Amino acid sequence: MSITIAGTAFDRVRYDREADVLYLHAGDPRRAVDFDESAEGHALRFDASGRLVGVTIVGAKRTLEKEGRITLTTPQPQWAVDDSQLSEVLGLAG
């Protein structure tokens, strides 16, 4: 499964249902060389060129059910993703 958000295709998508943590990565996870945290508390991973290549969203399903979307502020412009993009991976009724 692949999810494209704000022009980045995350081709490695894994959801840990027990912990409610969503892992998104574009390409090989070893490409990440720099790490940061979004204003919302999500883990961000960047490659050597400064491109966002990975995101870890804690409480993904809970947030999506409560707020209807997950917002993530990065050094690039802010992006948001709604249930139309994540309902399958998170196991939400669409």
Buried (B, 14 or more C-beta within 10 A) or exposed (E): EEBEBEEBEBBBBEBEEEEBBBBBBBBEEEBBEEEEEBEBEBBBBBBEEEEBBBBBBBBBBEBBEEEEBBBBBBEBEEBBBEBEBBBBBBEEEE
